[in-house]
Amino acid sequence: MQRTQSLLLARLARANPTSVFLVTLLLVLVALFAPGPVGAVLLLALAAALVALLSTTWSVQAPQTRVVRLLMLTLLVTAALAKLL
């Protein structure tokens, strides 16, 4: 591991992609079925984690990937705000 790499990023790189997908899917489903503000807070917490991950990996992503990730993030935040109202 290089000195510039974060320990958190090294752990994330070793994570099983299927497990990460399933845990994220479970979190989204719980947030969507949870009542009003509770679900919105869960969705916003997930969005905040994705913003942190997106900002960390921004420089190594292709422009097409950046657009898709920003679109997904926008949809997630929109769903959270709609759930608040």
Contact map, one row per residue, 1 for C-alpha under 8 A:
1110100001000000000000000000000000000000000000000000000000000000000000000000000000000
1111100000000000000000000000000000000000000000000000000000000000000000000000000000000
1111110000000000000000000000000000000000000000000000000000000000000000000000000000000
0111110000000000000000000000000000000000000000000000000000000000000000000000000000000
1111111011000000000000000000000000000000000000000000000000000000000000000000000000000
0011111111000000000000000000000000000000000000000000000000000000000000000000000000000
0000111111100000000000000000000000000000000000000000000000000000000000000000000000000
0000011111110000000000000000000000000000000000000000000000000000000000000000000000000
0000111111111000000000000000000000000000000000000000000000000000000000000000000000000
1000111111111100000000000000000000000000000000000000000000000000000000000000000000000
0000001111111110000000000000000000000000000000000000000000000000000000000000000000000
0000000111111110000000000000000000000000000000000000000000000000000000000000000000000
0000000011111110000000000000000000000000000000000000000000000000000000000000000000000
0000000001111111000000000000000000000000000000000000000000000000000000000000000000000
0000000000111111101100000000000000000000000000000000000000000000000000000000000000000
0000000000000111111100000000000000000000000000000000000000000000000000000000000000000
0000000000000011111110000000000000000000000000000000000000000000000000000000000000000
0000000000000001111111000000000000000000000000000000000000000000000000000000000000000
0000000000000011111111100000000000000000000000000000000000000000000000000000000000000
0000000000000011111111110000000000000000000000000000000000000000000000000000000000000
0000000000000000111111111000000000000000000000000000000000000000000000000000000000000
0000000000000000011111111100000000000000000000000000000000000000000000000000000000000
0000000000000000001111111110000000000000000000000000000000000000000000000000000000000
0000000000000000000111111111000000000000000000000000000000000000000000000000000000000
0000000000000000000011111111100000000000000000000000000000000000000000000000000000000
0000000000000000000001111111110000000000000000000000000000000000000000000000000000000
0000000000000000000000111111111000000000010000000000000000000000000000000000000000000
0000000000000000000000011111111100000000011000000000000000000000000000000000000000000
0000000000000000000000001111111110000000000000000000000000000000000000000000000000000
0000000000000000000000000111111111000010000000000000000000000000000000000000000000000
0000000000000000000000000011111111000111011000000000000000000000000000000000000000000
0000000000000000000000000001111111100011001000000000000000000000000000000000000000000
0000000000000000000000000000111111100010000000000000000000000000000000000000000000000
0000000000000000000000000000011111110110000000000000000000000000000000000000000000000
0000000000000000000000000000000111111110000000000000000000000000000000000000000000000
0000000000000000000000000000000001111111000000000000000000000000000000000000000000111
0000000000000000000000000000000000111111100000000000000000000000000000000000000000110
0000000000000000000000000000001001111111110000000000000000000000000000000000000000000
0000000000000000000000000000011111111111111000000000000000000000000000000000000100100
0000000000000000000000000000001100011111111100000000000000000000000000000000001110110
0000000000000000000000000000000000001111111110000000000000000000000000000000000100000
0000000000000000000000000011001000000111111111000000000000000000000000000000000000000
0000000000000000000000000001001100000011111111100000000000000000000000000001101100000
0000000000000000000000000000000000000001111111110000000000000000000000000001100100000
0000000000000000000000000000000000000000111111111000000000000000000000000000000000000
0000000000000000000000000000000000000000011111111100000000000000000000000000000000000
0000000000000000000000000000000000000000001111111110000000000000000000001001100000000
0000000000000000000000000000000000000000000111111111000000000000000000000000000000000
0000000000000000000000000000000000000000000011111111100000000000000000000000000000000
0000000000000000000000000000000000000000000001111111110000000000000000001000000000000
0000000000000000000000000000000000000000000000111111111000000000000000001000000000000
0000000000000000000000000000000000000000000000011111111100000000000000000000000000000
0000000000000000000000000000000000000000000000001111111110000000000000000000000000000
0000000000000000000000000000000000000000000000000111111111000000000010000000000000000
0000000000000000000000000000000000000000000000000011111111000000000000000000000000000
0000000000000000000000000000000000000000000000000001111111100000000000000000000000000
0000000000000000000000000000000000000000000000000000111111111000000000000000000000000
0000000000000000000000000000000000000000000000000000011111111000010000000000000000000
0000000000000000000000000000000000000000000000000000000111111000000000000000000000000
0000000000000000000000000000000000000000000000000000000011111100000000000000000000000
0000000000000000000000000000000000000000000000000000000011111110110000000000000000000
0000000000000000000000000000000000000000000000000000000000011111110000000000000000000
0000000000000000000000000000000000000000000000000000000000001111111000000000000000000
0000000000000000000000000000000000000000000000000000000000000111111100000000000000000
0000000000000000000000000000000000000000000000000000000000001111111110000000000000000
0000000000000000000000000000000000000000000000000000000001001111111111000000000000000
0000000000000000000000000000000000000000000000000000000000000011111111100000000000000
0000000000000000000000000000000000000000000000000000000000000001111111110000000000000
0000000000000000000000000000000000000000000000000000010000000000111111111000000000000
0000000000000000000000000000000000000000000000000000000000000000011111111100000000000
0000000000000000000000000000000000000000000000000000000000000000001111111110000000000
0000000000000000000000000000000000000000000000000000000000000000000111111111000000000
0000000000000000000000000000000000000000000000100110000000000000000011111111100000000
0000000000000000000000000000000000000000000000000000000000000000000001111111110000000
0000000000000000000000000000000000000000000000000000000000000000000000111111111000000
0000000000000000000000000000000000000000001100100000000000000000000000011111111100000
0000000000000000000000000000000000000000001100100000000000000000000000001111111110000
0000000000000000000000000000000000000000000000000000000000000000000000000111111111000
0000000000000000000000000000000000000001001000000000000000000000000000000011111111100
0000000000000000000000000000000000000011101100000000000000000000000000000001111111110
0000000000000000000000000000000000000001000000000000000000000000000000000000111111111
0000000000000000000000000000000000000000000000000000000000000000000000000000011111111
0000000000000000000000000000000000011011000000000000000000000000000000000000001111111
0000000000000000000000000000000000011001000000000000000000000000000000000000000111111
0000000000000000000000000000000000010000000000000000000000000000000000000000000011111
